[in-house]
Amino acid sequence: MSKIPGEKIRLLKTGKGRDFLQPSKKALLSKVATFVENQILLDLAAQAVEEGKMK
């Protein structure tokens, strides 16, 4: 019985599991990057509006 969990872990580390997870990790990273870029753009736009009001 104790050999089975070890096999699963080894399979995950060597191939099938990791390949299966890779696309979702990349998609998540790109979503985070897009979100961060949008936040920066929103901050810059808000800053520009504030500067426009002051002038």
Backbone as CSV, one residue per row, in Angstrom:
resi,resn,N_x,N_y,N_z,CA_x,CA_y,CA_z,C_x,C_y,C_z
1,MET,0.819,-1.211,0.000,0.000,0.000,0.000,0.863,1.275,0.000
2,SER,1.953,1.244,0.737,2.768,2.456,0.874,3.462,2.841,-0.439
3,LYS,3.564,1.907,-1.379,4.225,2.223,-2.650,3.348,3.096,-3.546
4,ILE,2.033,2.981,-3.435,1.129,3.673,-4.359,1.234,5.205,-4.251
5,PRO,1.149,5.822,-3.061,1.280,7.278,-3.002,2.608,7.782,-3.557
6,GLY,3.684,7.049,-3.274,4.992,7.422,-3.809,4.991,7.433,-5.324
7,GLU,4.339,6.445,-5.925,4.230,6.382,-7.381,3.520,7.617,-7.906
8,LYS,2.417,7.972,-7.278,1.650,9.137,-7.731,2.507,10.390,-7.685
9,ILE,3.207,10.590,-6.580,4.051,11.777,-6.439,5.124,11.787,-7.519
10,ARG,5.747,10.612,-7.768,6.795,10.538,-8.779,6.227,10.856,-10.167
11,LEU,5.030,10.356,-10.454,4.397,10.636,-11.748,4.157,12.138,-11.893
12,LEU,3.659,12.766,-10.839,3.391,14.204,-10.893,4.674,14.982,-11.147
13,LYS,5.756,14.586,-10.455,7.016,15.312,-10.606,7.628,15.099,-11.988
14,THR,7.534,13.874,-12.531,8.257,13.581,-13.765,7.534,14.046,-15.012
15,GLY,6.200,14.057,-15.028,5.645,14.415,-16.327,4.198,14.787,-16.385
16,LYS,3.343,13.758,-16.472,1.949,13.982,-16.824,1.294,15.071,-15.977
17,GLY,1.452,15.015,-14.679,0.825,16.004,-13.804,1.295,17.418,-14.095
18,ARG,2.609,17.571,-14.237,3.156,18.910,-14.439,2.695,19.497,-15.770
19,ASP,2.730,18.686,-16.828,2.290,19.156,-18.136,0.830,19.581,-18.087
20,PHE,0.068,18.859,-17.280,-1.359,19.148,-17.166,-1.576,20.491,-16.476
21,LEU,-0.713,20.832,-15.519,-0.873,22.074,-14.758,-0.307,23.288,-15.486
22,GLN,0.648,23.071,-16.365,1.361,24.179,-16.985,0.455,25.230,-17.654
23,PRO,-0.476,24.851,-18.531,-1.275,25.864,-19.222,-2.049,26.765,-18.266
24,SER,-2.628,26.187,-17.206,-3.417,27.004,-16.297,-2.525,27.978,-15.531
25,LYS,-1.293,27.561,-15.221,-0.360,28.475,-14.553,-0.047,29.652,-15.458
26,LYS,0.218,29.368,-16.732,0.542,30.435,-17.680,-0.649,31.375,-17.856
27,ALA,-1.847,30.804,-17.959,-3.049,31.619,-18.119,-3.245,32.512,-16.899
28,LEU,-3.033,31.947,-15.727,-3.180,32.713,-14.494,-2.172,33.846,-14.445
29,LEU,-0.929,33.548,-14.814,0.112,34.577,-14.798,-0.232,35.707,-15.770
30,SER,-0.722,35.362,-16.949,-1.048,36.407,-17.917,-2.242,37.230,-17.438
31,LYS,-3.201,36.576,-16.748,-4.330,37.321,-16.186,-3.850,38.301,-15.134
32,VAL,-2.943,37.842,-14.281,-2.396,38.719,-13.235,-1.645,39.881,-13.870
33,ALA,-0.824,39.593,-14.880,-0.055,40.638,-15.553,-0.990,41.664,-16.186
34,THR,-2.047,41.197,-16.844,-3.021,42.097,-17.463,-3.693,42.963,-16.416
35,PHE,-4.059,42.334,-15.286,-4.703,43.075,-14.200,-3.781,44.176,-13.682
36,VAL,-2.518,43.830,-13.469,-1.552,44.804,-12.960,-1.381,45.946,-13.961
37,GLU,-1.271,45.621,-15.238,-1.130,46.653,-16.272,-2.338,47.586,-16.263
38,ASN,-3.540,47.016,-16.143,-4.748,47.828,-16.113,-4.765,48.741,-14.899
39,GLN,-4.332,48.228,-13.745,-4.286,49.038,-12.532,-3.334,50.219,-12.716
40,ILE,-2.175,49.951,-13.329,-1.192,51.018,-13.559,-1.784,52.075,-14.487
41,LEU,-2.450,51.636,-15.559,-3.055,52.577,-16.498,-4.137,53.402,-15.816
42,LEU,-4.947,52.759,-14.972,-5.995,53.478,-14.247,-5.379,54.517,-13.314
43,ASP,-4.314,54.141,-12.621,-3.631,55.075,-11.725,-3.088,56.267,-12.499
44,LEU,-2.475,55.998,-13.656,-1.922,57.076,-14.474,-3.033,57.997,-14.973
45,ALA,-4.146,57.419,-15.387,-5.272,58.221,-15.870,-5.820,59.083,-14.735
46,ALA,-5.971,58.513,-13.550,-6.473,59.262,-12.400,-5.520,60.399,-12.060
47,GLN,-4.224,60.123,-12.141,-3.208,61.139,-11.861,-3.323,62.283,-12.871
48,ALA,-3.490,61.941,-14.139,-3.599,62.951,-15.190,-4.838,63.815,-14.958
49,VAL,-5.942,63.192,-14.566,-7.181,63.937,-14.306,-6.981,64.896,-13.134
50,GLU,-6.345,64.398,-12.078,-6.083,65.249,-10.908,-5.201,66.437,-11.287
51,GLU,-4.160,66.200,-12.077,-3.270,67.278,-12.499,-4.016,68.275,-13.376
52,GLY,-4.918,67.777,-14.215,-5.719,68.650,-15.074,-6.635,69.549,-14.246
53,LYS,-7.199,69.021,-13.168,-8.077,69.809,-12.292,-7.306,70.916,-11.591
54,MET,-6.062,70.624,-11.209,-5.272,71.597,-10.463,-4.884,72.789,-11.333
55,LYS,-4.675,72.542,-12.629,-4.271,73.629,-13.530,-5.464,74.463,-13.872
